[in-house]
Amino acid sequence: MNNRKILAVILVLALIGVADSSYALFQHYAPANTSSCDVNETISCTAINQSEYSVLFAVPVAALGIAGYIFMAALPSTMLLRLIGQELALLLLLAVSLVATGFSLWLSYIEIFILRALCPLCVTSQTLTAAITVLALTAVLRRRHNRPAIL
């Protein structure tokens, strides 16, 4: 898979992330226990999205997810349209996705060990973020490997 295809896949994954985080934000403000992804006390969007950990600096975590995914969709879009240089944009995309993956791991820890529940929407987002990070790293490494050596 060449870098253009990788960027297209990242774009699609980021747009799915926007949709996933948007629904999580909707669930954040929905009445308790009305979520379609509440299976039981352990698998519950409500348990996560309405907990004290669902807000960071007065901003719902799902809203931060929307912003992050929009940014992660904008970068490959601009690269595919050749509006910005690929080298810097790829490095920025990798940096943002690494931060998002780190944040996702922290949230996963809270879900599993503190709240003792799993949110299907959150797990979807965590999977998307990890996939975007792996793809961004692949694109950066391919770009560096294919670059001619400077003598």
C-alpha positions, 0 to 999 in steps of 0.5 A: 500500500503506497502512502496515498492509500495509507492517507486515504485510509487514515482519512476514512478512519478519522471520519469514522472517529468523528462520527463515533465521538459525536455519538459519544458526546450525544450520549454524554448529555442524554438521560442516564441509562438511555444509551443504546450501548448499555448492555449491563453494568460492565458494558455501559456507555452511560457508566463511562460517558457520565462519570466524573472522568468524562470531562477534562477542564470542563470539556467533555472528553468526547468533544476533545475526541471530535476535535482530535479526529477532525484534525487527524482528518484534515492533515491527510486531506491537505496532503492528498490535495497537495496543499501542504508538504508531506514530510512535516504534515506526516510528522505532525499527524504521527505526533498527534496520533501518538498523543491521542493513543497515549490519552486513549491508554490513560482512558482505558486504564480509568475504564478498566481499573477505576470505573470497572466498565467498558464503553463500546464507543470508547473501545471503538475510538481507542481502536481507531486511534491505534490504527491511525497511529500505526498507519501514520508511523508506516507512512513516515517510515516509508517516506524516510526509507524512500527518500534519496540519501544526501551526500 
